[in-house]
């Protein structure tokens, strides 16, 4: 048994949950916040048999796409503010960060 922990951008979360449900997988949705952009993320927990992990990862890959976004960097804490000019920069966001963990015991009550 495996536990798949997928951290995805909020924009992709609903589509991913729907795609997982179509394939017969259930997921637990947790609200989370990214450390770099300080924007909302969604963390999904999916429990499945080891043999089904590649299929779940395929659904995640097809659903969660990377995209470019303009962001204005935050003012540095404790640094010289007078030399800081907040120009928007383009960063790649989206996609998914996925962890696959072994589950020693599982019970559905």
Biopython code that builds the backbone (N, CA, C, O; Angstrom):
import numpy as np
from Bio.PDB.StructureBuilder import StructureBuilder

atoms = [
    (1, "UNK", "N", (0.844, -1.173, 0.000)),
    (1, "UNK", "CA", (0.000, 0.000, 0.000)),
    (1, "UNK", "C", (0.885, 1.230, 0.000)),
    (1, "UNK", "O", (1.920, 1.264, 0.666)),
    (2, "UNK", "N", (0.468, 2.247, -0.758)),
    (2, "UNK", "CA", (1.228, 3.490, -0.865)),
    (2, "UNK", "C", (0.326, 4.674, -0.538)),
    (2, "UNK", "O", (-0.886, 4.627, -0.750)),
    (3, "UNK", "N", (0.933, 5.725, -0.023)),
    (3, "UNK", "CA", (0.270, 7.006, 0.179)),
    (3, "UNK", "C", (0.945, 8.003, -0.735)),
    (3, "UNK", "O", (2.145, 8.253, -0.620)),
    (4, "UNK", "N", (0.172, 8.573, -1.644)),
    (4, "UNK", "CA", (0.691, 9.588, -2.563)),
    (4, "UNK", "C", (0.284, 10.947, -2.016)),
    (4, "UNK", "O", (-0.901, 11.226, -1.832)),
    (5, "UNK", "N", (1.275, 11.788, -1.758)),
    (5, "UNK", "CA", (1.046, 13.150, -1.279)),
    (5, "UNK", "C", (1.420, 14.072, -2.436)),
    (5, "UNK", "O", (2.586, 14.147, -2.825)),
    (6, "UNK", "N", (0.430, 14.771, -2.982)),
    (6, "UNK", "CA", (0.659, 15.644, -4.133)),
    (6, "UNK", "C", (0.325, 17.079, -3.755)),
    (6, "UNK", "O", (-0.803, 17.380, -3.364)),
    (7, "UNK", "N", (1.308, 17.961, -3.872)),
    (7, "UNK", "CA", (1.100, 19.387, -3.621)),
    (7, "UNK", "C", (0.945, 20.051, -4.980)),
    (7, "UNK", "O", (1.868, 20.045, -5.795)),
    (8, "UNK", "N", (-0.241, 20.629, -5.217)),
    (8, "UNK", "CA", (-0.550, 21.228, -6.518)),
    (8, "UNK", "C", (-1.057, 22.650, -6.327)),
    (8, "UNK", "O", (-1.492, 23.031, -5.240)),
    (9, "UNK", "N", (-0.994, 23.421, -7.397)),
    (9, "UNK", "CA", (-1.506, 24.785, -7.351)),
    (9, "UNK", "C", (-3.033, 24.737, -7.265)),
    (9, "UNK", "O", (-3.668, 23.867, -7.862)),
    (10, "UNK", "N", (-3.612, 25.672, -6.522)),
    (10, "UNK", "CA", (-5.067, 25.701, -6.357)),
    (10, "UNK", "C", (-5.798, 25.665, -7.696)),
    (10, "UNK", "O", (-6.868, 25.065, -7.800)),
    (11, "UNK", "N", (-5.234, 26.298, -8.714)),
    (11, "UNK", "CA", (-5.876, 26.342, -10.032)),
    (11, "UNK", "C", (-6.047, 24.956, -10.642)),
    (11, "UNK", "O", (-6.951, 24.746, -11.451)),
    (12, "UNK", "N", (-5.199, 24.017, -10.270)),
    (12, "UNK", "CA", (-5.252, 22.660, -10.826)),
    (12, "UNK", "C", (-6.001, 21.671, -9.942)),
    (12, "UNK", "O", (-6.315, 20.566, -10.386)),
    (13, "UNK", "N", (-6.292, 22.042, -8.708)),
    (13, "UNK", "CA", (-6.803, 21.085, -7.727)),
    (13, "UNK", "C", (-8.147, 20.483, -8.111)),
    (13, "UNK", "O", (-8.307, 19.264, -8.052)),
    (14, "UNK", "N", (-9.108, 21.296, -8.500)),
    (14, "UNK", "CA", (-10.446, 20.784, -8.813)),
    (14, "UNK", "C", (-10.384, 19.829, -10.003)),
    (14, "UNK", "O", (-10.991, 18.758, -9.980)),
    (15, "UNK", "N", (-9.643, 20.225, -11.049)),
    (15, "UNK", "CA", (-9.514, 19.350, -12.225)),
    (15, "UNK", "C", (-8.856, 18.028, -11.857)),
    (15, "UNK", "O", (-9.249, 16.974, -12.357)),
    (16, "UNK", "N", (-7.855, 18.086, -10.983)),
    (16, "UNK", "CA", (-7.163, 16.863, -10.581)),
    (16, "UNK", "C", (-8.087, 15.952, -9.771)),
    (16, "UNK", "O", (-8.119, 14.744, -10.005)),
    (17, "UNK", "N", (-8.826, 16.507, -8.837)),
    (17, "UNK", "CA", (-9.753, 15.694, -8.039)),
    (17, "UNK", "C", (-10.785, 15.037, -8.946)),
    (17, "UNK", "O", (-11.086, 13.855, -8.784)),
    (18, "UNK", "N", (-11.330, 15.791, -9.898)),
    (18, "UNK", "CA", (-12.306, 15.227, -10.831)),
    (18, "UNK", "C", (-11.689, 14.108, -11.672)),
    (18, "UNK", "O", (-12.315, 13.069, -11.879)),
    (19, "UNK", "N", (-10.464, 14.319, -12.154)),
    (19, "UNK", "CA", (-9.791, 13.305, -12.971)),
    (19, "UNK", "C", (-9.508, 12.048, -12.156)),
    (19, "UNK", "O", (-9.620, 10.938, -12.677)),
    (20, "UNK", "N", (-9.145, 12.203, -10.894)),
    (20, "UNK", "CA", (-8.908, 11.047, -10.037)),
    (20, "UNK", "C", (-10.206, 10.281, -9.782)),
    (20, "UNK", "O", (-10.219, 9.051, -9.795)),
    (21, "UNK", "N", (-11.296, 11.015, -9.550)),
    (21, "UNK", "CA", (-12.591, 10.365, -9.310)),
    (21, "UNK", "C", (-13.058, 9.577, -10.525)),
    (21, "UNK", "O", (-13.617, 8.490, -10.381)),
    (22, "UNK", "N", (-12.834, 10.119, -11.730)),
    (22, "UNK", "CA", (-13.209, 9.416, -12.956)),
    (22, "UNK", "C", (-12.484, 8.075, -13.048)),
    (22, "UNK", "O", (-13.049, 7.093, -13.528)),
    (23, "UNK", "N", (-11.243, 8.034, -12.592)),
    (23, "UNK", "CA", (-10.450, 6.798, -12.632)),
    (23, "UNK", "C", (-10.703, 5.888, -11.426)),
    (23, "UNK", "O", (-10.118, 4.810, -11.324)),
    (24, "UNK", "N", (-11.579, 6.329, -10.512)),
    (24, "UNK", "CA", (-11.926, 5.496, -9.372)),
    (24, "UNK", "C", (-11.084, 5.708, -8.127)),
    (24, "UNK", "O", (-11.133, 4.889, -7.209)),
    (25, "UNK", "N", (-10.317, 6.781, -8.073)),
    (25, "UNK", "CA", (-9.481, 7.073, -6.908)),
    (25, "UNK", "C", (-10.138, 8.159, -6.068)),
    (25, "UNK", "O", (-10.708, 9.117, -6.590)),
    (26, "UNK", "N", (-10.044, 7.984, -4.760)),
    (26, "UNK", "CA", (-10.544, 9.003, -3.849)),
    (26, "UNK", "C", (-9.348, 9.732, -3.262)),
    (26, "UNK", "O", (-8.268, 9.163, -3.106)),
    (27, "UNK", "N", (-9.561, 11.010, -2.939)),
    (27, "UNK", "CA", (-8.471, 11.810, -2.400)),
    (27, "UNK", "C", (-8.979, 12.655, -1.245)),
    (27, "UNK", "O", (-10.144, 13.052, -1.212)),
    (28, "UNK", "N", (-8.102, 12.921, -0.310)),
    (28, "UNK", "CA", (-8.388, 13.854, 0.776)),
    (28, "UNK", "C", (-7.680, 15.156, 0.445)),
    (28, "UNK", "O", (-6.483, 15.171, 0.157)),
    (29, "UNK", "N", (-8.433, 16.250, 0.489)),
    (29, "UNK", "CA", (-7.914, 17.567, 0.109)),
    (29, "UNK", "C", (-7.575, 18.364, 1.361)),
    (29, "UNK", "O", (-8.395, 18.496, 2.269)),
    (30, "UNK", "N", (-6.348, 18.895, 1.397)),
    (30, "UNK", "CA", (-5.897, 19.747, 2.491)),
    (30, "UNK", "C", (-5.468, 21.096, 1.920)),
    (30, "UNK", "O", (-4.741, 21.141, 0.927)),
    (31, "UNK", "N", (-5.902, 22.177, 2.525)),
    (31, "UNK", "CA", (-5.438, 23.504, 2.111)),
    (31, "UNK", "C", (-4.025, 23.707, 2.642)),
    (31, "UNK", "O", (-3.727, 23.352, 3.783)),
    (32, "UNK", "N", (-3.156, 24.281, 1.811)),
    (32, "UNK", "CA", (-1.783, 24.547, 2.230)),
    (32, "UNK", "C", (-1.314, 25.830, 1.562)),
    (32, "UNK", "O", (-1.967, 26.339, 0.650)),
    (33, "UNK", "N", (-0.190, 26.347, 2.013)),
    (33, "UNK", "CA", (0.359, 27.586, 1.463)),
    (33, "UNK", "C", (1.800, 27.358, 1.067)),
    (33, "UNK", "O", (2.579, 26.782, 1.827)),
    (34, "UNK", "N", (2.156, 27.816, -0.138)),
    (34, "UNK", "CA", (3.523, 27.674, -0.611)),
    (34, "UNK", "C", (4.459, 28.632, 0.101)),
    (34, "UNK", "O", (4.065, 29.742, 0.459)),
    (35, "UNK", "N", (5.691, 28.210, 0.306)),
    (35, "UNK", "CA", (6.663, 29.035, 1.012)),
    (35, "UNK", "C", (7.293, 30.110, 0.156)),
    (35, "UNK", "O", (7.673, 31.159, 0.676)),
    (36, "UNK", "N", (7.416, 29.882, -1.148)),
    (36, "UNK", "CA", (8.115, 30.835, -2.006)),
    (36, "UNK", "C", (7.206, 31.986, -2.424)),
    (36, "UNK", "O", (7.552, 33.149, -2.213)),
    (37, "UNK", "N", (6.072, 31.687, -3.002)),
    (37, "UNK", "CA", (5.167, 32.733, -3.488)),
    (37, "UNK", "C", (4.116, 33.124, -2.462)),
    (37, "UNK", "O", (3.384, 34.092, -2.672)),
    (38, "UNK", "N", (4.027, 32.402, -1.372)),
    (38, "UNK", "CA", (3.037, 32.657, -0.324)),
    (38, "UNK", "C", (1.615, 32.593, -0.862)),
    (38, "UNK", "O", (0.738, 33.310, -0.380)),
    (39, "UNK", "N", (1.382, 31.747, -1.849)),
    (39, "UNK", "CA", (0.065, 31.586, -2.443)),
    (39, "UNK", "C", (-0.527, 30.258, -2.009)),
    (39, "UNK", "O", (0.183, 29.364, -1.547)),
    (40, "UNK", "N", (-1.845, 30.142, -2.165)),
    (40, "UNK", "CA", (-2.536, 28.930, -1.784)),
    (40, "UNK", "C", (-2.170, 27.752, -2.660)),
    (40, "UNK", "O", (-2.053, 27.875, -3.879)),
    (41, "UNK", "N", (-1.994, 26.629, -2.030)),
    (41, "UNK", "CA", (-1.781, 25.350, -2.699)),
    (41, "UNK", "C", (-2.827, 24.388, -2.178)),
    (41, "UNK", "O", (-3.540, 24.685, -1.219)),
    (42, "UNK", "N", (-2.912, 23.252, -2.807)),
    (42, "UNK", "CA", (-3.748, 22.175, -2.307)),
    (42, "UNK", "C", (-2.863, 20.945, -2.186)),
    (42, "UNK", "O", (-2.119, 20.611, -3.108)),
    (43, "UNK", "N", (-2.948, 20.280, -1.050)),
    (43, "UNK", "CA", (-2.230, 19.039, -0.843)),
    (43, "UNK", "C", (-3.257, 17.919, -0.873)),
    (43, "UNK", "O", (-4.213, 17.923, -0.097)),
    (44, "UNK", "N", (-3.057, 16.958, -1.770)),
    (44, "UNK", "CA", (-3.964, 15.824, -1.896)),
    (44, "UNK", "C", (-3.293, 14.572, -1.355)),
    (44, "UNK", "O", (-2.115, 14.320, -1.608)),
    (45, "UNK", "N", (-4.062, 13.795, -0.609)),
    (45, "UNK", "CA", (-3.600, 12.510, -0.094)),
    (45, "UNK", "C", (-4.384, 11.423, -0.811)),
    (45, "UNK", "O", (-5.614, 11.405, -0.766)),
    (46, "UNK", "N", (-3.672, 10.515, -1.475)),
    (46, "UNK", "CA", (-4.308, 9.426, -2.211)),
    (46, "UNK", "C", (-3.682, 8.113, -1.753)),
    (46, "UNK", "O", (-2.478, 7.907, -1.902)),
    (47, "UNK", "N", (-4.500, 7.235, -1.199)),
    (47, "UNK", "CA", (-4.029, 5.913, -0.819)),
    (47, "UNK", "C", (-4.371, 4.921, -1.921)),
    (47, "UNK", "O", (-5.491, 4.908, -2.431)),
    (48, "UNK", "N", (-3.396, 4.088, -2.286)),
    (48, "UNK", "CA", (-3.638, 3.124, -3.362)),
    (48, "UNK", "C", (-2.680, 1.946, -3.256)),
    (48, "UNK", "O", (-1.686, 1.999, -2.533)),
    (49, "UNK", "N", (-2.993, 0.887, -3.985)),
    (49, "UNK", "CA", (-2.084, -0.253, -4.074)),
    (49, "UNK", "C", (-0.819, 0.155, -4.823)),
    (49, "UNK", "O", (-0.848, 1.051, -5.667)),
    (50, "UNK", "N", (0.265, -0.493, -4.513)),
    (50, "UNK", "CA", (1.554, -0.186, -5.153)),
    (50, "UNK", "C", (1.476, -0.280, -6.669)),
    (50, "UNK", "O", (2.113, 0.504, -7.373)),
    (51, "UNK", "N", (0.706, -1.226, -7.173)),
    (51, "UNK", "CA", (0.617, -1.415, -8.629)),
    (51, "UNK", "C", (-0.111, -0.276, -9.334)),
    (51, "UNK", "O", (0.022, -0.117, -10.548)),
    (52, "UNK", "N", (-0.874, 0.513, -8.594)),
    (52, "UNK", "CA", (-1.664, 1.603, -9.189)),
    (52, "UNK", "C", (-0.940, 2.955, -9.154)),
    (52, "UNK", "O", (-1.438, 3.932, -9.713)),
    (53, "UNK", "N", (0.216, 3.021, -8.512)),
    (53, "UNK", "CA", (0.947, 4.283, -8.391)),
    (53, "UNK", "C", (1.261, 4.905, -9.759)),
    (53, "UNK", "O", (1.042, 6.105, -9.924)),
    (54, "UNK", "N", (1.763, 4.148, -10.751)),
    (54, "UNK", "CA", (2.038, 4.769, -12.052)),
    (54, "UNK", "C", (0.796, 5.395, -12.697)),
    (54, "UNK", "O", (0.895, 6.436, -13.347)),
    (55, "UNK", "N", (-0.370, 4.767, -12.522)),
    (55, "UNK", "CA", (-1.595, 5.326, -13.095)),
    (55, "UNK", "C", (-1.966, 6.648, -12.422)),
    (55, "UNK", "O", (-2.334, 7.608, -13.098)),
    (56, "UNK", "N", (-1.869, 6.699, -11.088)),
    (56, "UNK", "CA", (-2.162, 7.939, -10.368)),
    (56, "UNK", "C", (-1.183, 9.029, -10.773)),
    (56, "UNK", "O", (-1.588, 10.170, -10.993)),
    (57, "UNK", "N", (0.102, 8.695, -10.874)),
    (57, "UNK", "CA", (1.102, 9.689, -11.290)),
    (57, "UNK", "C", (0.821, 10.183, -12.707)),
    (57, "UNK", "O", (1.053, 11.355, -13.005)),
    (58, "UNK", "N", (0.332, 9.321, -13.573)),
    (58, "UNK", "CA", (-0.027, 9.727, -14.927)),
    (58, "UNK", "C", (-1.169, 10.722, -14.927)),
    (58, "UNK", "O", (-1.148, 11.689, -15.688)),
    (59, "UNK", "N", (-2.172, 10.501, -14.080)),
    (59, "UNK", "CA", (-3.291, 11.443, -13.968)),
    (59, "UNK", "C", (-2.777, 12.799, -13.488)),
    (59, "UNK", "O", (-3.184, 13.841, -14.002)),
    (60, "UNK", "N", (-1.889, 12.780, -12.506)),
    (60, "UNK", "CA", (-1.328, 14.035, -11.989)),
    (60, "UNK", "C", (-0.538, 14.753, -13.083)),
    (60, "UNK", "O", (-0.685, 15.964, -13.250)),
    (61, "UNK", "N", (0.291, 14.034, -13.823)),
    (61, "UNK", "CA", (1.097, 14.651, -14.895)),
    (61, "UNK", "C", (0.223, 15.274, -15.985)),
    (61, "UNK", "O", (0.519, 16.361, -16.483)),
    (62, "UNK", "N", (-0.851, 14.579, -16.350)),
    (62, "UNK", "CA", (-1.729, 15.087, -17.410)),
    (62, "UNK", "C", (-2.547, 16.293, -16.961)),
    (62, "UNK", "O", (-2.926, 17.126, -17.784)),
    (63, "UNK", "N", (-2.817, 16.391, -15.680)),
    (63, "UNK", "CA", (-3.719, 17.424, -15.173)),
    (63, "UNK", "C", (-2.996, 18.672, -14.693)),
    (63, "UNK", "O", (-3.483, 19.782, -14.911)),
    (64, "UNK", "N", (-1.859, 18.521, -14.052)),
    (64, "UNK", "CA", (-1.166, 19.647, -13.412)),
    (64, "UNK", "C", (-0.022, 20.121, -14.292)),
    (64, "UNK", "O", (1.042, 19.503, -14.328)),
    (65, "UNK", "N", (-0.242, 21.204, -14.991)),
    (65, "UNK", "CA", (0.744, 21.731, -15.930)),
    (65, "UNK", "C", (1.475, 22.936, -15.343)),
    (65, "UNK", "O", (0.898, 23.726, -14.596)),
    (66, "UNK", "N", (2.740, 23.059, -15.691)),
    (66, "UNK", "CA", (3.510, 24.243, -15.301)),
    (66, "UNK", "C", (3.127, 25.407, -16.191)),
    (66, "UNK", "O", (2.769, 25.227, -17.355)),
    (67, "UNK", "N", (3.206, 26.606, -15.630)),
    (67, "UNK", "CA", (2.914, 27.828, -16.389)),
    (67, "UNK", "C", (3.794, 28.954, -15.865)),
    (67, "UNK", "O", (4.306, 28.886, -14.748)),
    (68, "UNK", "N", (3.962, 29.974, -16.669)),
    (68, "UNK", "CA", (4.761, 31.126, -16.239)),
    (68, "UNK", "C", (3.830, 32.194, -15.682)),
    (68, "UNK", "O", (2.721, 32.393, -16.178)),
    (69, "UNK", "N", (4.306, 32.884, -14.630)),
    (69, "UNK", "CA", (3.501, 33.895, -13.967)),
    (69, "UNK", "C", (4.401, 35.046, -13.546)),
    (69, "UNK", "O", (5.526, 34.822, -13.099)),
    (70, "UNK", "N", (3.920, 36.266, -13.685)),
    (70, "UNK", "CA", (4.653, 37.427, -13.207)),
    (70, "UNK", "C", (4.357, 37.643, -11.738)),
    (70, "UNK", "O", (3.195, 37.678, -11.333)),
    (71, "UNK", "N", (5.403, 37.789, -10.936)),
    (71, "UNK", "CA", (5.238, 38.055, -9.509)),
    (71, "UNK", "C", (6.161, 39.192, -9.110)),
    (71, "UNK", "O", (7.226, 39.384, -9.698)),
    (72, "UNK", "N", (5.737, 39.941, -8.102)),
    (72, "UNK", "CA", (6.570, 41.002, -7.547)),
    (72, "UNK", "C", (7.198, 40.461, -6.271)),
    (72, "UNK", "O", (6.482, 40.102, -5.337)),
    (73, "UNK", "N", (8.521, 40.399, -6.218)),
    (73, "UNK", "CA", (9.188, 39.856, -5.025)),
    (73, "UNK", "C", (8.847, 40.677, -3.784)),
    (73, "UNK", "O", (8.630, 41.887, -3.858)),
    (74, "UNK", "N", (8.805, 39.987, -2.636)),
    (74, "UNK", "CA", (8.537, 40.660, -1.376)),
    (74, "UNK", "C", (9.754, 41.467, -0.941)),
    (74, "UNK", "O", (10.886, 41.140, -1.299)),
    (75, "UNK", "N", (9.515, 42.523, -0.165)),
    (75, "UNK", "CA", (10.597, 43.340, 0.375)),
    (75, "UNK", "C", (11.438, 42.487, 1.318)),
    (75, "UNK", "O", (10.887, 41.785, 2.166)),
    (76, "UNK", "N", (12.781, 42.536, 1.182)),
    (76, "UNK", "CA", (13.620, 41.717, 2.053)),
    (76, "UNK", "C", (13.497, 42.149, 3.516)),
    (76, "UNK", "O", (13.462, 43.342, 3.817)),
    (77, "UNK", "N", (13.434, 41.177, 4.413)),
    (77, "UNK", "CA", (13.330, 41.463, 5.842)),
    (77, "UNK", "C", (14.730, 41.691, 6.395)),
    (77, "UNK", "O", (15.615, 40.849, 6.245)),
    (78, "UNK", "N", (14.919, 42.844, 7.039)),
    (78, "UNK", "CA", (16.197, 43.126, 7.673)),
    (78, "UNK", "C", (17.270, 43.621, 6.725)),
    (78, "UNK", "O", (18.385, 43.914, 7.155)),
    (79, "UNK", "N", (16.955, 43.719, 5.445)),
    (79, "UNK", "CA", (17.938, 44.191, 4.472)),
    (79, "UNK", "C", (17.723, 45.659, 4.141)),
    (79, "UNK", "O", (16.745, 46.260, 4.585)),
    (80, "UNK", "N", (18.641, 46.245, 3.355)),
    (80, "UNK", "CA", (18.495, 47.648, 2.969)),
    (80, "UNK", "C", (17.314, 47.835, 2.006)),
    (80, "UNK", "O", (17.352, 47.356, 0.873)),
    (81, "UNK", "N", (16.289, 48.518, 2.452)),
    (81, "UNK", "CA", (15.074, 48.712, 1.665)),
    (81, "UNK", "C", (15.279, 49.782, 0.595)),
    (81, "UNK", "O", (14.639, 49.728, -0.455)),
    (82, "UNK", "N", (16.159, 50.755, 0.842)),
    (82, "UNK", "CA", (16.338, 51.854, -0.110)),
    (82, "UNK", "C", (16.906, 51.396, -1.449)),
    (82, "UNK", "O", (16.683, 52.060, -2.461)),
    (83, "UNK", "N", (17.629, 50.284, -1.485)),
    (83, "UNK", "CA", (18.191, 49.785, -2.739)),
    (83, "UNK", "C", (17.295, 48.743, -3.403)),
    (83, "UNK", "O", (17.609, 48.250, -4.486)),
    (84, "UNK", "N", (16.193, 48.412, -2.763)),
    (84, "UNK", "CA", (15.297, 47.372, -3.271)),
    (84, "UNK", "C", (14.253, 47.984, -4.199)),
    (84, "UNK", "O", (13.507, 48.876, -3.795)),
    (85, "UNK", "N", (14.199, 47.505, -5.445)),
    (85, "UNK", "CA", (13.199, 47.956, -6.397)),
    (85, "UNK", "C", (12.357, 46.751, -6.788)),
    (85, "UNK", "O", (12.871, 45.805, -7.387)),
    (86, "UNK", "N", (11.065, 46.773, -6.456)),
    (86, "UNK", "CA", (10.230, 45.587, -6.684)),
    (86, "UNK", "C", (9.766, 45.438, -8.132)),
    (86, "UNK", "O", (8.609, 45.723, -8.441)),
    (87, "UNK", "N", (10.654, 44.996, -9.020)),
    (87, "UNK", "CA", (10.278, 44.734, -10.404)),
    (87, "UNK", "C", (9.641, 43.354, -10.502)),
    (87, "UNK", "O", (10.127, 42.399, -9.897)),
    (88, "UNK", "N", (8.565, 43.249, -11.256)),
    (88, "UNK", "CA", (7.985, 41.919, -11.444)),
    (88, "UNK", "C", (8.969, 41.001, -12.164)),
    (88, "UNK", "O", (9.675, 41.426, -13.078)),
    (89, "UNK", "N", (9.005, 39.761, -11.748)),
    (89, "UNK", "CA", (9.842, 38.754, -12.392)),
    (89, "UNK", "C", (8.951, 37.596, -12.822)),
    (89, "UNK", "O", (7.911, 37.337, -12.216)),
    (90, "UNK", "N", (9.369, 36.915, -13.862)),
    (90, "UNK", "CA", (8.603, 35.786, -14.368)),
    (90, "UNK", "C", (9.134, 34.508, -13.740)),
    (90, "UNK", "O", (10.332, 34.228, -13.799)),
    (91, "UNK", "N", (8.235, 33.732, -13.137)),
    (91, "UNK", "CA", (8.615, 32.469, -12.515)),
    (91, "UNK", "C", (7.709, 31.363, -13.048)),
    (91, "UNK", "O", (6.595, 31.621, -13.504)),
    (92, "UNK", "N", (8.196, 30.146, -12.983)),
    (92, "UNK", "CA", (7.406, 28.988, -13.392)),
    (92, "UNK", "C", (6.640, 28.493, -12.166)),
    (92, "UNK", "O", (7.236, 28.224, -11.123)),
    (93, "UNK", "N", (5.320, 28.374, -12.296)),
    (93, "UNK", "CA", (4.471, 27.880, -11.215)),
    (93, "UNK", "C", (3.655, 26.704, -11.729)),
    (93, "UNK", "O", (3.662, 26.407, -12.924)),
    (94, "UNK", "N", (2.977, 26.059, -10.851)),
    (94, "UNK", "CA", (2.121, 24.945, -11.256)),
    (94, "UNK", "C", (2.874, 23.641, -11.242)),
    (94, "UNK", "O", (3.898, 23.494, -10.575)),
    (95, "UNK", "N", (2.346, 22.698, -11.991)),
    (95, "UNK", "CA", (2.912, 21.359, -11.933)),
    (95, "UNK", "C", (2.518, 20.722, -10.617)),
    (95, "UNK", "O", (1.479, 21.066, -10.055)),
    (96, "UNK", "N", (3.302, 19.826, -10.128)),
    (96, "UNK", "CA", (3.009, 19.164, -8.861)),
    (96, "UNK", "C", (4.301, 18.699, -8.210)),
    (96, "UNK", "O", (5.264, 18.342, -8.889)),
    (97, "UNK", "N", (4.305, 18.711, -6.903)),
    (97, "UNK", "CA", (5.370, 18.085, -6.135)),
    (97, "UNK", "C", (4.740, 16.863, -5.488)),
    (97, "UNK", "O", (3.771, 16.981, -4.738)),
    (98, "UNK", "N", (5.289, 15.688, -5.778)),
    (98, "UNK", "CA", (4.644, 14.446, -5.380)),
    (98, "UNK", "C", (5.602, 13.595, -4.543)),
    (98, "UNK", "O", (6.771, 13.420, -4.887)),
    (99, "UNK", "N", (5.079, 13.082, -3.452)),
    (99, "UNK", "CA", (5.806, 12.150, -2.599)),
    (99, "UNK", "C", (5.031, 10.837, -2.583)),
    (99, "UNK", "O", (3.808, 10.841, -2.443)),
    (100, "UNK", "N", (5.728, 9.720, -2.724)),
    (100, "UNK", "CA", (5.099, 8.403, -2.640)),
    (100, "UNK", "C", (5.702, 7.711, -1.423)),
    (100, "UNK", "O", (6.905, 7.456, -1.361)),
    (101, "UNK", "N", (4.829, 7.412, -0.450)),
    (101, "UNK", "CA", (5.281, 6.865, 0.827)),
    (101, "UNK", "C", (4.739, 5.458, 1.030)),
    (101, "UNK", "O", (3.625, 5.141, 0.614)),
    (102, "UNK", "N", (5.534, 4.628, 1.669)),
    (102, "UNK", "CA", (5.061, 3.296, 2.050)),
    (102, "UNK", "C", (4.093, 3.418, 3.225)),
    (102, "UNK", "O", (4.302, 4.219, 4.136)),
    (103, "UNK", "N", (3.044, 2.621, 3.190)),
    (103, "UNK", "CA", (2.071, 2.584, 4.282)),
    (103, "UNK", "C", (2.145, 1.202, 4.915)),
    (103, "UNK", "O", (1.908, 0.188, 4.258)),
    (104, "UNK", "N", (2.473, 1.180, 6.182)),
    (104, "UNK", "CA", (2.613, -0.092, 6.876)),
    (104, "UNK", "C", (1.256, -0.704, 7.224)),
    (104, "UNK", "O", (1.081, -1.921, 7.162)),
    (105, "UNK", "N", (0.301, 0.148, 7.590)),
    (105, "UNK", "CA", (-1.014, -0.347, 7.983)),
    (105, "UNK", "C", (-2.069, 0.638, 7.525)),
    (105, "UNK", "O", (-1.862, 1.850, 7.577)),
    (106, "UNK", "N", (-3.201, 0.116, 7.075)),
    (106, "UNK", "CA", (-4.302, 0.939, 6.592)),
    (106, "UNK", "C", (-5.617, 0.333, 7.057)),
    (106, "UNK", "O", (-5.821, -0.876, 6.940)),
    (107, "UNK", "N", (-6.502, 1.157, 7.582)),
    (107, "UNK", "CA", (-7.832, 0.712, 7.987)),
    (107, "UNK", "C", (-8.851, 1.740, 7.549)),
    (107, "UNK", "O", (-8.631, 2.945, 7.673)),
    (108, "UNK", "N", (-9.954, 1.260, 7.042)),
    (108, "UNK", "CA", (-11.073, 2.134, 6.724)),
    (108, "UNK", "C", (-12.176, 1.799, 7.705)),
    (108, "UNK", "O", (-12.691, 0.681, 7.700)),
    (109, "UNK", "N", (-12.546, 2.747, 8.544)),
    (109, "UNK", "CA", (-13.517, 2.513, 9.613)),
    (109, "UNK", "C", (-14.862, 3.088, 9.220)),
    (109, "UNK", "O", (-15.821, 2.996, 9.986)),
]
sb = StructureBuilder()
sb.init_structure("model")
sb.init_model(0)
sb.init_chain("A")
sb.init_seg("    ")
for serial, (resi, resn, name, xyz) in enumerate(atoms, 1):
    if name == "N":
        sb.init_residue(resn, " ", resi, " ")
    sb.init_atom(name, np.array(xyz, "f"), 0.0, 1.0, " ", f" {name:<3s}", serial, name[0])
structure = sb.get_structure()
